[in-house]
Amino acid sequence: MSAATPLPFLHFALPDIGEEEIAEVVDTLRSGWVTTGPKARRFETDFAQFLGDSGLHCLAVNSATAGLHLALEALGIGPGDEVITTTHTFTATAEVVRYMGADVRLVDVDPVTLNIDVAAVEQAITPRTRAIIPVHYAGLAVDMPALLALARRRGLKVVEDAAHALPTTVQGQLVGTLDSDATVFSFYANKTMTTGEGGMLVTRNADIASRAKVMRLHGISRDAFDRFSAKVPSWYYEIVAPGFKYNLTDIAAALGLHQLRRAHAFAKIRVGLAQAYREALADLPLILPADAPAGESHAWHLYVVRLAPQATCSRDSVIEHLYQEGIGCSVHYVPLHLQPYWRDRYALKPTMFPHSQAAYEAMISLPLYTRMTLDDVHRVAKALRQALAR
């Protein structure tokens, strides 16, 4: 008898691209306008409508990193300033602070949600502190009412890193519509919706929006789309600042137009997969990720489990077994306090961040994306059960 055919490799994440997205990209290519133009502008308008708040300004950018940088620049963050953020994030959250010549103050996370600890933020504030960057980890909202109240009390700016958080709610409001100074979303390939590379800067503040719009494209005083699409001579422009090259192309925006229309359907699938994981893993020696409070939405960008203290194997051995079984997985994140640049610049030690450190040593990010099936979830659960029994 021949051996059983091995199952195909189960990727950690894959984008969900449909025929509508493909047709829109083809239309863009045929239109002759492939860089920032009418579809990028339409994507910005559609995004504001998706958030459901007419008071918002939405600026499409080529990455969430670019959006965070633009937000801090527009707020005037600079040398001598400090910005507080979590150690348990991707480096982009913090590196944009250094772009501005300011310093980063890293703080620990809540041990249950793995979101930034608001009490730790308050303890970290110094006379140099100008802003806070909370990260909605894995798609679960930070305690924004407490954080915003603290920021108002201490006169600090708030820029939300919402790379994981579309659509996530806080007290019934979508992230992006809260009272922070700016919110930045990511549309990277593994996010809850994608433009390949891309992001969106959202703000209520017209001054922030105006400055970011200028700085998004070389500090040019006029929108390039307006200049090149005009029917009369419109060649003159002025450079009013040393800007950046952060614009989103129409090719990428074409993807975003249709991904955004599917965002709520995507979210429903992710919620179902997360619930299936919760049921399938409930009896294993694992700490399962915190769900959103009753009545709120968790975007479930990631499904991160942690080995419980009674587990008799190591995190790394479990990951090795999953890969042997043809299952992709990851770790989110190697905390910034362990990364050489941040560790050495600020003399950071694991003991300064006990909750993040403990979580990192035990965590595994399992596959979670909309092209997965319930059979895939059960396959992952079976492999985890095997690994934890070894």
C-alpha positions in Angstrom: 0.0 0.0 0.0 1.4 3.4 -0.9 2.0 6.0 1.8 -0.7 8.6 2.4 -0.3 11.8 0.4 1.0 14.5 2.6 -1.2 17.4 3.3 -0.3 20.7 1.6 1.7 23.2 3.6 -0.7 25.4 5.7 0.7 28.9 5.4 0.7 31.2 8.4 -1.1 33.9 6.4 -2.2 34.5 2.8 -4.1 37.4 1.2 -7.6 36.9 0.1 -7.7 38.4 -3.4 -10.9 38.1 -5.5 -11.8 38.7 -9.1 -13.1 42.2 -8.3 -9.7 43.3 -7.1 -8.0 41.7 -10.1 -10.4 43.5 -12.5 -9.9 46.8 -10.7 -6.1 46.5 -11.0 -6.4 45.7 -14.7 -8.6 48.7 -15.2 -6.0 50.8 -13.5 -3.2 49.5 -15.7 -5.3 50.2 -18.8 -6.3 53.7 -17.6 -2.8 55.1 -17.9 -2.8 56.4 -14.3 -0.9 54.0 -12.2 0.6 56.2 -9.5 -1.3 58.3 -7.0 -4.5 59.5 -8.8 -8.3 59.1 -8.9 -8.4 55.7 -7.3 -6.2 56.6 -4.4 -8.5 59.6 -3.8 -11.6 57.4 -4.0 -10.0 54.9 -1.6 -9.6 57.7 0.9 -13.2 58.8 0.5 -14.4 55.2 0.8 -12.4 54.7 3.9 -13.9 57.7 5.7 -17.3 56.4 4.7 -16.4 52.9 6.1 -15.5 54.5 9.4 -18.8 56.4 9.3 -17.6 59.8 10.5 -17.8 62.8 8.2 -15.4 64.7 10.4 -12.4 62.6 9.5 -9.6 63.3 7.1 -8.1 60.1 5.5 -4.8 60.1 3.8 -3.6 57.0 1.9 0.1 56.3 2.3 2.5 53.6 1.2 2.8 52.0 4.6 1.6 52.3 8.2 5.2 53.2 9.1 4.9 56.2 6.8 1.6 57.1 8.4 3.0 57.1 11.9 6.0 59.1 10.7 3.8 61.7 9.1 1.6 61.9 12.2 4.5 62.6 14.5 6.0 65.1 12.1 2.8 67.0 11.9 2.5 67.1 15.7 6.0 68.7 15.9 7.7 65.8 17.7 11.5 66.5 17.7 14.8 66.3 19.4 14.5 66.5 23.2 11.0 65.0 23.2 10.0 61.6 24.5 7.3 59.3 23.1 5.9 56.4 25.1 5.0 53.1 23.5 4.9 49.4 24.2 7.9 47.1 24.1 5.6 44.4 22.7 5.3 45.6 19.1 7.1 45.6 15.8 10.0 48.0 15.6 8.2 50.4 13.2 6.1 51.7 16.1 9.2 53.0 17.8 11.5 53.7 14.9 9.4 56.5 13.7 10.1 58.4 16.9 13.8 58.1 16.2 13.2 59.4 12.7 12.2 62.7 14.4 15.3 62.7 16.6 13.1 62.1 19.7 13.6 59.4 22.3 11.4 56.3 23.0 10.2 55.3 26.4 9.2 51.6 26.3 6.7 50.2 28.8 5.3 46.8 29.7 2.0 45.3 28.7 -1.0 44.0 30.5 -0.4 40.3 31.2 -3.9 39.3 29.9 -4.5 41.4 26.9 -0.8 42.0 26.0 -1.8 45.6 25.2 0.1 48.6 26.6 -0.3 48.9 30.4 -1.9 52.3 31.0 -0.6 52.4 34.6 2.9 51.8 33.3 2.4 54.6 30.8 1.5 57.0 33.6 4.6 56.0 35.6 6.9 56.5 32.6 5.8 60.1 31.9 8.6 62.7 32.4 8.8 66.4 31.7 10.1 65.5 28.2 7.1 63.3 27.3 5.1 64.7 24.4 3.0 61.8 23.0 1.9 58.2 23.5 1.6 55.5 20.7 -0.7 52.7 21.9 -0.8 49.5 19.8 -4.0 47.5 19.5 -2.2 44.2 19.8 -3.5 41.4 17.5 -6.7 43.3 16.9 -7.9 43.8 20.5 -8.4 47.4 21.5 -6.2 49.1 24.2 -8.1 50.5 27.1 -8.5 53.8 25.2 -10.9 55.5 27.6 -8.3 55.3 30.4 -5.4 56.1 28.0 -7.2 59.2 26.5 -8.2 60.4 29.9 -4.5 60.1 31.1 -3.3 62.0 27.9 -5.8 64.8 28.4 -4.9 65.1 32.1 -1.1 65.3 31.3 -1.4 67.3 28.0 -0.1 64.5 25.8 -0.8 63.7 22.2 -2.0 60.2 21.2 -1.3 58.5 17.9 -2.9 55.1 17.7 -1.0 52.3 15.9 -4.0 50.5 14.5 -2.1 48.2 12.2 -3.9 45.2 13.6 -7.2 46.9 14.3 -9.6 47.0 11.3 -12.4 46.7 12.3 -12.0 46.9 16.1 -14.4 48.8 18.4 -14.1 50.7 21.7 -17.4 51.4 23.5 -19.2 50.8 20.2 -17.0 53.1 18.2 -14.6 51.9 15.5 -10.9 52.5 16.1 -10.2 55.4 13.9 -13.1 57.5 15.2 -11.9 58.0 18.7 -10.6 61.2 20.2 -6.9 60.6 19.6 -4.9 63.0 17.5 -4.3 60.5 14.7 -4.8 56.8 13.9 -2.8 54.8 11.5 -3.9 51.5 9.8 -1.8 49.0 7.9 -2.7 47.2 4.6 0.4 45.0 4.5 -0.1 41.6 2.9 -0.9 39.7 6.1 -3.3 42.3 7.6 -7.1 42.0 7.8 -7.3 43.7 4.4 -4.5 44.4 2.0 -3.2 46.7 -0.7 0.1 44.7 -0.9 1.9 47.5 0.8 0.0 50.5 2.2 -1.6 52.3 5.0 -4.1 55.0 6.0 -3.6 58.0 8.2 -6.8 59.1 9.9 -7.3 62.3 11.9 -10.0 64.8 12.9 -7.4 67.6 13.0 -7.4 69.6 9.8 -3.9 71.0 10.5 -2.4 67.5 10.9 -4.1 66.4 7.7 -2.9 69.4 5.8 0.7 69.1 6.9 0.7 65.3 6.3 -0.7 65.8 2.8 2.2 68.2 2.0 4.9 66.0 3.6 3.5 62.8 2.0 4.9 63.9 -1.4 8.2 65.8 -1.2 6.8 68.9 0.5 5.0 70.0 -2.7 2.5 72.7 -2.1 0.0 71.2 -4.6 -1.5 67.8 -5.1 0.4 66.1 -8.0 -2.8 64.5 -9.2 -4.4 67.9 -9.5 -1.5 69.3 -11.4 -1.2 66.4 -13.9 -4.9 65.9 -14.5 -5.7 69.6 -15.1 -7.1 70.6 -18.5 -5.3 73.9 -18.5 -1.6 74.8 -17.9 -0.9 73.9 -14.3 2.8 73.2 -14.1 3.8 75.5 -11.3 4.4 74.2 -7.8 6.4 75.2 -4.7 8.4 73.1 -2.3 7.4 74.3 1.2 9.2 71.7 3.3 11.7 68.8 2.9 9.0 66.1 2.6 9.0 62.4 2.0 7.9 59.9 -0.7 5.0 58.3 1.1 2.2 58.3 -1.5 0.0 55.3 -2.3 -0.2 54.3 -5.9 -3.5 53.8 -7.8 -2.5 50.2 -8.4 -2.4 49.5 -4.7 -5.6 51.6 -4.1 -7.4 49.5 -6.7 -6.9 46.5 -4.4 -8.0 48.5 -1.4 -11.3 49.7 -2.9 -12.6 46.1 -3.0 -10.8 44.8 0.0 -12.5 47.5 2.0 -15.9 46.4 0.7 -15.2 42.9 2.0 -13.8 44.0 5.3 -16.8 43.2 7.4 -17.2 39.8 5.7 -13.5 39.2 6.4 -14.0 40.1 10.0 -16.9 37.7 10.4 -14.7 34.8 9.1 -11.9 35.7 11.4 -14.3 35.8 14.4 -15.5 32.3 13.4 -12.0 30.9 13.1 -11.0 32.4 16.4 -14.0 30.8 18.1 -13.2 27.5 16.5 -9.7 27.7 17.8 -11.0 28.5 21.3 -13.2 25.4 21.3 -10.6 23.1 19.8 -7.8 24.2 22.2 -9.8 24.7 25.4 -8.5 21.5 27.1 -4.8 22.0 26.3 -2.2 23.5 28.6 -2.4 26.8 26.7 -3.3 30.4 27.7 -5.7 31.5 24.9 -5.9 35.1 23.7 -8.2 37.5 25.4 -11.5 38.1 23.6 -13.0 41.6 23.2 -15.4 42.8 26.0 -19.0 41.9 25.5 -20.5 43.9 22.7 -17.2 45.0 21.2 -15.4 43.8 18.1 -11.9 42.1 18.0 -10.3 42.3 14.5 -8.4 39.0 15.1 -5.5 39.9 13.0 -3.5 37.4 15.0 -4.3 34.3 17.1 -1.6 34.2 19.7 -1.5 31.3 22.3 0.9 30.9 25.1 2.2 27.7 26.8 0.7 27.5 30.2 3.0 26.9 33.2 2.0 23.2 33.4 3.1 22.6 29.8 6.0 20.1 29.8 7.6 21.1 26.5 9.3 24.3 25.2 7.7 26.9 22.9 10.5 26.3 20.3 9.9 22.5 20.3 6.2 23.1 19.6 7.0 25.4 16.7 9.4 22.8 15.3 6.7 20.2 15.5 4.1 22.4 13.8 6.5 23.0 10.9 7.2 19.2 10.7 3.5 18.8 10.3 3.4 21.3 7.5 2.0 24.2 9.5 3.3 27.7 9.3 3.4 29.8 12.5 5.3 32.7 14.0 6.0 34.7 17.1 4.6 38.2 17.6 6.9 39.7 18.8 10.5 39.5 19.8 10.0 42.4 22.2 11.9 45.6 21.5 13.7 45.4 24.8 15.5 42.3 23.4 16.4 43.9 20.1 20.1 45.0 20.0 19.4 48.6 18.9 16.7 49.4 21.5 18.4 47.3 24.2 21.8 49.0 23.8 20.6 52.5 23.3 18.4 52.6 26.4 20.2 50.0 28.5 17.1 47.8 28.7 16.8 44.5 30.6 14.1 41.8 30.5 13.4 42.3 34.2 12.1 45.8 33.3 9.3 44.2 31.2 8.3 41.0 33.1 4.9 40.6 31.4 6.1 41.1 27.8 9.2 38.9 28.5 7.1 36.0 30.0 4.6 36.3 27.1 7.4 36.2 24.5 9.0 33.1 26.0 5.7 31.2 25.8 3.9 32.5 22.7 3.1 31.1 19.3 1.1 32.9 16.6 -1.1 30.3 14.9 -2.4 30.6 11.3 -5.4 32.8 11.0 -6.6 34.2 7.6 -9.8 34.2 5.7 -8.9 31.5 3.2 -8.6 29.0 6.0 -11.3 26.4 6.7 -12.5 24.8 9.9 -10.6 21.7 8.8 -7.5 23.7 8.8 -8.2 24.9 12.4 -8.7 21.3 13.5 -5.5 20.3 11.8 -3.6 22.9 13.7 -5.3 21.8 17.0 -4.3 18.2 16.3 -0.7 19.1 15.7 -0.6 21.2 18.9 -2.1 18.3 20.9 0.6 16.0 19.6 3.4 18.5 20.3 2.1 19.2 23.9 1.9 15.5 24.6 5.5 14.8 23.7 
